[in-house]
Amino acid sequence: VLATGGGCVVTPENLPLLHCNGEIVWLLRELNRLPTDGRPLSRQTGAAELYRKRAALYGSFADFRLENGGTPDEAAKKLAGLLRGEA
């Protein structure tokens, strides 16, 4: 698992580099549930504005999308099933 920052998608050269190493999963979560502590750009610009600017890019990078409304353990189980083709 490689967790990139949200700004990874603004550099087009990152797409082939990420794809050569595996599948790209876009974890979707309600914006009001995303932490902003320690994230200066999110605090300054706001998660909604960043999402508005990046959503199409996230979608173009993603091989899969995963709704992440629960716990990390629940998300990991859903992800494992998705990657096994069960979802």
C-alpha positions in Angstrom: 0.0 0.0 0.0 1.3 3.4 -1.0 -0.7 6.3 0.4 0.1 9.4 -1.7 -0.9 12.9 -0.8 -4.0 14.3 -2.4 -1.9 16.6 -4.6 -0.3 13.6 -6.3 -2.9 13.9 -9.1 -1.9 17.4 -10.1 1.3 16.1 -11.7 0.4 14.1 -14.8 3.8 12.3 -14.8 2.7 10.5 -11.6 0.0 8.5 -13.3 2.3 6.0 -15.3 4.7 5.7 -12.3 1.9 4.7 -10.0 0.3 2.4 -12.5 3.5 0.4 -13.1 3.5 -0.5 -9.4 -0.1 -1.7 -8.9 -3.7 -0.7 -8.8 -4.9 2.8 -7.9 -7.8 3.0 -5.5 -9.6 6.2 -4.7 -10.8 6.1 -1.2 -14.0 8.3 -1.0 -15.0 9.7 2.4 -17.3 12.5 3.4 -15.3 15.7 3.4 -16.5 16.7 6.9 -15.0 13.4 8.2 -11.5 14.2 6.8 -9.0 15.6 9.4 -7.3 18.8 8.6 -4.8 18.9 11.5 -1.3 19.1 10.2 -2.5 19.7 6.7 -1.8 23.4 5.9 -3.3 23.4 2.4 -6.5 21.8 3.6 -6.8 24.3 6.4 -6.0 27.2 4.2 -8.0 26.3 1.1 -10.6 24.0 2.5 -11.3 20.4 1.7 -14.3 21.2 -0.4 -12.4 23.6 -2.7 -9.5 21.1 -3.1 -11.9 18.4 -3.9 -13.7 20.5 -6.4 -10.4 21.2 -8.2 -9.1 17.6 -8.0 -12.2 15.3 -8.3 -11.9 14.8 -12.1 -8.2 14.1 -11.7 -8.8 11.6 -8.9 -11.3 9.8 -11.1 -8.9 9.7 -14.1 -6.1 8.2 -11.9 -8.3 5.6 -10.2 -8.7 1.9 -11.2 -11.2 1.4 -8.4 -13.3 3.6 -6.1 -14.0 2.6 -2.6 -16.6 4.2 -0.2 -14.8 4.7 3.1 -17.4 5.6 5.6 -16.4 3.3 8.5 -13.4 2.3 10.4 -9.9 1.6 8.9 -10.5 -2.1 9.5 -13.8 -2.0 7.6 -12.1 -0.1 4.7 -9.2 -2.6 4.6 -11.7 -5.6 4.4 -13.7 -3.9 1.7 -10.5 -3.1 -0.2 -9.3 -6.7 0.0 -12.6 -7.9 -1.4 -12.5 -5.3 -4.2 -9.1 -6.3 -5.3 -10.1 -10.0 -5.2 -13.0 -9.1 -7.5 -15.6 -9.7 -4.9 -17.1 -6.3 -4.9 
